Amino acid sequence: MRHGEPGMTESDLIAFADGRLGDAEHKAVADYLTAHPDEAQKVELWRQQNAALQALYGAVPKEPLPTRLDVHAIDRRLREERTAWRNFAAAAVVILAVGMTGGWFGRGLLISGPAASDPLVAEATQAHRLYASEVIHPVEVRAGEAPQLKTWLSKRLDRPLAIPDLTAEGFSLVGGRLLPSADGPAAQLMYQDESGQRVTLYIVPSRDEQETAIRWTSMKAGAGGLQALFWNDETIRCALIGDLPKDRMQVLANASYKQLS
Amino acid sequence: MPDFLDEIAGCVPGLRRYAHALTHDRDVADDLVQDCLERAIRKKGLWRPQGPLRPWLTRVLLNIYRNNLRDRRRRPVAVPIEDVAGELSVPAAQGGRLALAEMARAIDQLSPEQREALLLVVVEGMSYSEAADVLGIPLGTLMSRLGRARAALSRLTEGDEPKLRVIK
């Protein structure tokens, strides 16, 4: 708030109408409004808007919660479905349970296997090979412009995208670029550690995708020993590519997954 | 993880209220909440979010809502005022109030971004920083969005003088 100045910011007035100001600020705005009837009228209208919205939508339904919204019932049902799936999966494919210390996928949900045929991984790997070794123009938009990068990529992929921060894992953002993919525009984010080791996170839009656990695949030696961790989220599919040891890749994928959801 | 489930259960009434405000339809709202709960519970095996669950759940709900909107390419369905009026819970304010039917129609005319933001603050009573967090936008962006929503609502409810005057 700009004390002593003739004008209040609109945010001050909105916060006043919403009753979100402290006593001193509230009084300052109230005094200001007394002196400015036009503004006072506007604020009064906003308060009436609030009252109307609260009257329309403020009530929580009084009748008992429908069973379909009972979280314990949902949990039981999902657990049964999961058990059924596991039994099937155990018979059909080889699941390699990888224990992680206290991690969120320490329950055998990390699946590894010969899944490199996934086109997402193929695209992501190609893009990684092309740009990770690039010295002069590894990215289109540098990390210094991270807010623009986020806005731009979110717009082009038509969904809100977070740019994961992996500094706690020892990797800083180099930047990102937009790429063509089979599913439309794809985003590639590049990170590097202090030694210059680079990993890329490849993100393509998806619709109504079933969420999956993080899966892992590793290329044959001829492909440069790259590792890929990939997963589907609600509106995006992601692949993390790099040639780090698998446990470090897992930590990075874990952090990316959390921040992208 | 009983605590996690109980914590989610505690958020259900608020989620239903917000979903209803977004969709104007109790059944559609409950569908939305059910989807949201299933996703949240499915995720818990993978990841336990840090901090309070309500902002995260609201974010999940909004993502589903936006996806549905995008898929169906349609605006929320307007409900006849009689249906809405039957659910009114708060007695009309003494000083004067806006005609509720007009408000119900006006809120439908807002852009989805403005509607989401305004309802989080006014109906859900979230603080500005909580709402900005849920929407994944900076505080300044939230405030200007709220400002634009206010202006649009004022315009929409003023355009129609006879019906839309403040009722004394």
Chai-1 contact restraints between the chains, C-beta under 6 A:
chainA,res_idxA,chainB,res_idxB,connection_type,confidence,min_distance_angstrom,max_distance_angstrom,comment,restraint_id
A,E10,B,G147,contact,1.0,0.0,6.0,A-B,restraint_1
A,S11,B,M143,contact,1.0,0.0,6.0,A-B,restraint_2
A,I14,B,L146,contact,1.0,0.0,6.0,A-B,restraint_3
A,L45,B,S154,contact,1.0,0.0,6.0,A-B,restraint_4
A,W46,B,R150,contact,1.0,0.0,6.0,A-B,restraint_5
A,Q48,B,R97,contact,1.0,0.0,6.0,A-B,restraint_6
A,Q48,B,L98,contact,1.0,0.0,6.0,A-B,restraint_7
A,Q49,B,L153,contact,1.0,0.0,6.0,A-B,restraint_8
A,N50,B,V122,contact,1.0,0.0,6.0,A-B,restraint_9
A,A51,B,A93,contact,1.0,0.0,6.0,A-B,restraint_10
A,A51,B,R97,contact,1.0,0.0,6.0,A-B,restraint_11
A,A52,B,L98,contact,1.0,0.0,6.0,A-B,restraint_12
A,A52,B,L100,contact,1.0,0.0,6.0,A-B,restraint_13
A,A52,B,M103,contact,1.0,0.0,6.0,A-B,restraint_14
A,L53,B,V122,contact,1.0,0.0,6.0,A-B,restraint_15
A,L53,B,V123,contact,1.0,0.0,6.0,A-B,restraint_16
A,Q54,B,V90,contact,1.0,0.0,6.0,A-B,restraint_17
A,A55,B,L88,contact,1.0,0.0,6.0,A-B,restraint_18
A,A55,B,V90,contact,1.0,0.0,6.0,A-B,restraint_19
A,L56,B,L100,contact,1.0,0.0,6.0,A-B,restraint_20
A,L56,B,A104,contact,1.0,0.0,6.0,A-B,restraint_21
A,Y57,B,A21,contact,1.0,0.0,6.0,A-B,restraint_22
A,Y57,B,V123,contact,1.0,0.0,6.0,A-B,restraint_23
A,G58,B,V90,contact,1.0,0.0,6.0,A-B,restraint_24
A,G58,B,V123,contact,1.0,0.0,6.0,A-B,restraint_25
A,A59,B,S89,contact,1.0,0.0,6.0,A-B,restraint_26
A,V60,B,P13,contact,1.0,0.0,6.0,A-B,restraint_27
A,V60,B,R17,contact,1.0,0.0,6.0,A-B,restraint_28
A,R68,B,Q34,contact,1.0,0.0,6.0,A-B,restraint_29
A,L69,B,V12,contact,1.0,0.0,6.0,A-B,restraint_30
A,L69,B,V33,contact,1.0,0.0,6.0,A-B,restraint_31
A,L69,B,Q34,contact,1.0,0.0,6.0,A-B,restraint_32
A,V71,B,L5,contact,1.0,0.0,6.0,A-B,restraint_33
A,V71,B,I8,contact,1.0,0.0,6.0,A-B,restraint_34
A,V71,B,A9,contact,1.0,0.0,6.0,A-B,restraint_35
A,V71,B,L37,contact,1.0,0.0,6.0,A-B,restraint_36
A,H72,B,L5,contact,1.0,0.0,6.0,A-B,restraint_37
A,I74,B,L37,contact,1.0,0.0,6.0,A-B,restraint_38
A,I74,B,E38,contact,1.0,0.0,6.0,A-B,restraint_39
A,I74,B,I41,contact,1.0,0.0,6.0,A-B,restraint_40
A,D75,B,L5,contact,1.0,0.0,6.0,A-B,restraint_41
A,D75,B,I41,contact,1.0,0.0,6.0,A-B,restraint_42
A,L78,B,I41,contact,1.0,0.0,6.0,A-B,restraint_43
A,L78,B,R42,contact,1.0,0.0,6.0,A-B,restraint_44
A,W104,B,L46,contact,1.0,0.0,6.0,A-B,restraint_45
A,W104,B,W47,contact,1.0,0.0,6.0,A-B,restraint_46
A,F105,B,L46,contact,1.0,0.0,6.0,A-B,restraint_47
A,P160,B,G136,contact,1.0,0.0,6.0,A-B,restraint_48
A,E234,B,N63,contact,1.0,0.0,6.0,A-B,restraint_49
A,K258,B,W47,contact,1.0,0.0,6.0,A-B,restraint_50
